[in-house]
Amino acid sequence: MRKSLTVLLILVVLLSVGGVLALAYFGIIPMPGDLFNVTKPKDLGVTFTEEDFNDFMEKSESQILPFEEAPAELQTGPGVVFTSPKAYDMSFTSSEISARINYSKWSSMPVENVQVKFSDGGIIEVSGNLVSGKLKNFASIAGYGGYSEENVDKGLNWIEKLGANPSFYLKAKTEITNNELNLDTQSIEINRLGLPADQANKALIIATETILKSVTGLDTEKLTITDNAYNFKGNAPSLIYSK
């Protein structure tokens, strides 16, 4: 009897430890020093420097100026103003787009350490870290992805329990024709934990469309993704004021 109880006790301990380690592996239970590196974004092999950011700005002939310099009547909303739209028909590399995001001067940017990779077939992959403290404000700007504020708050509370900067990964197939977004989410993860792609796709479509509509002067005739290229034809703002 004593031997059986000892074996049972060992089994319970092993299952408990294994369960805790499994939860830690997916970042659900934070471990000291991020034992499994779950908050380290997936490396997509995309490198970038400030020079890539400068190349983007020079190629697009655009400027980013302090929000306070924007016309007073435009200083409303989420701390960013888009003006002076112009016609574009050009391509940007994975490095240039990644740099444009990472060197953004917008204080409400909800992501960091971002890599964006473009592949043939309209495939876009994005990895990085979510900045938990900025997600609520960004969710509001994105129309809460079509969900109620209450439901979004529940999701954000769950994300915040994963730590201040959980990692994320997204893989999708996308294109835009005459401002109509076609998005097929293939994979989405937070701290290695896979989320239902079909449910996420609906929220991502609504959020993306809401954000695109909020950009004054943006008119997308055609946006396609090819190997290491983000191809855009249409009108877009060339002067941005942000804080």
TATAWO-V971313 format. One record per residue. N is the residue number from 1. PHI is phi in whole degrees, -180 to 180 (none if undefined). BURIAL is + if it has 9 or more other ideal C-beta (glycine too) atoms within 8 Angstrom, else -. D_FIRST is the distance of its C-alpha to the first C-alpha in whole Angstrom. Layout:
# TATAWO-V971313
N/PHI/BURIAL/D_FIRST
N/PHI/BURIAL/D_FIRST
This chain:
# TATAWO-V971313
1/none/-/0
2/-63/-/4
3/-64/-/5
4/-65/-/5
5/-65/-/6
6/-66/-/9
7/-62/-/10
8/-63/-/11
9/-63/-/12
10/-62/-/14
11/-63/-/15
12/-62/-/17
13/-63/-/18
14/-63/-/20
15/-65/-/21
16/-66/-/22
17/-63/-/24
18/-62/-/26
19/-65/-/27
20/-63/+/29
21/-65/-/30
22/-65/-/31
23/-65/+/33
24/-68/+/35
25/-61/+/36
26/-93/+/38
27/76/+/39
28/-74/+/37
29/-113/-/35
30/-60/-/38
31/-111/-/37
32/-55/-/39
33/71/-/42
34/51/+/41
35/-48/-/38
36/-100/-/39
37/56/-/43
38/-71/+/42
39/-90/+/45
40/-84/-/48
41/-61/+/50
42/-63/-/50
43/-81/-/52
44/-94/+/55
45/79/-/57
46/-100/+/60
47/-111/-/62
48/-157/+/64
49/-136/-/66
50/-63/-/69
51/-64/-/72
52/-66/+/70
53/-62/+/70
54/-63/-/74
55/-63/+/74
56/-61/+/73
57/-66/+/75
58/-70/-/78
59/-63/+/78
60/-87/+/78
61/50/-/80
62/-117/+/78
63/-136/-/78
64/-121/-/75
65/-119/+/77
66/-59/-/76
67/-57/+/75
68/-64/-/77
69/-87/-/80
70/-71/+/80
71/-52/-/82
72/-54/-/82
73/-69/-/81
74/-100/+/79
75/-81/+/76
76/-130/-/74
77/78/-/71
78/-85/-/68
79/76/+/70
80/-148/+/71
81/-128/+/75
82/-110/+/76
83/-142/+/79
84/52/-/82
85/-67/+/81
86/-145/-/82
87/-81/-/82
88/-131/+/79
89/-150/-/79
90/-155/-/77
91/-124/-/73
92/-126/+/71
93/-82/+/68
94/-58/+/65
95/-67/+/65
96/-67/+/68
97/-69/+/66
98/-61/+/63
99/-65/+/65
100/-60/+/67
101/-74/+/64
102/-71/+/63
103/-98/-/66
104/-63/-/67
105/-99/-/68
106/-80/+/67
107/-69/-/64
108/-94/+/62
109/-58/+/61
110/-89/+/58
111/-134/+/57
112/-151/+/57
113/55/-/56
114/-89/+/57
115/-120/+/58
116/-120/+/60
117/-123/+/60
118/-107/+/62
119/-135/+/62
120/-55/-/64
121/87/-/64
122/77/+/64
123/-87/+/60
124/-123/+/60
125/-119/+/56
126/-136/+/56
127/-133/+/53
128/165/+/53
129/-120/+/52
130/-81/+/52
131/-100/+/54
132/-54/+/52
133/-67/-/54
134/-110/+/57
135/-71/+/55
136/-63/-/56
137/-63/+/60
138/-68/+/60
139/-61/+/58
140/-64/+/61
141/-62/+/63
142/-87/+/62
143/68/+/62
144/57/+/58
145/61/+/58
146/87/-/59
147/-103/-/56
148/-74/-/56
149/-59/-/56
150/-63/-/53
151/-67/+/51
152/-65/+/52
153/-60/+/51
154/-63/-/47
155/-65/-/47
156/-67/+/49
157/-63/-/46
158/-66/-/44
159/-63/+/46
160/-63/-/46
161/-70/-/42
162/-83/+/42
163/120/+/45
164/-72/-/48
165/-140/+/49
166/-65/+/47
167/-82/+/48
168/-142/+/49
169/-147/+/50
170/-136/+/53
171/-130/+/54
172/-150/+/57
173/-111/+/60
174/-149/+/63
175/-163/+/66
176/-132/+/69
177/-130/+/72
178/50/-/75
179/70/-/72
180/-96/-/70
181/-85/+/66
182/-118/-/64
183/-130/+/61
184/-127/-/58
185/-75/+/55
186/-99/-/52
187/-156/+/50
188/-147/+/49
189/-136/+/46
190/-129/+/45
191/51/+/43
192/73/+/42
193/-86/+/41
194/-72/-/43
195/-108/+/45
196/-61/-/46
197/-64/+/50
198/-67/-/51
199/-70/-/51
200/-65/+/52
201/-61/+/55
202/-61/+/56
203/-65/+/56
204/-66/+/57
205/-63/+/60
206/-64/+/61
207/-63/+/60
208/-65/+/63
209/-63/+/65
210/-63/+/65
211/-66/+/66
212/-61/+/68
213/-69/-/70
214/-81/-/70
215/-87/+/72
216/-61/+/76
217/88/+/78
218/-86/+/75
219/-141/+/76
220/-93/+/74
221/-76/-/76
222/-156/+/74
223/-131/+/71
224/-131/-/69
225/-115/+/66
226/-127/+/67
227/-61/-/66
228/57/-/66
229/-148/+/68
230/-107/+/68
231/-102/+/72
232/-124/+/73
233/-132/+/77
234/153/+/78
235/-111/+/79
236/-152/+/77
237/-65/+/77
238/-108/+/79
239/-127/+/79
240/-125/+/75
241/-108/+/75
242/-146/+/72
243/-137/+/70
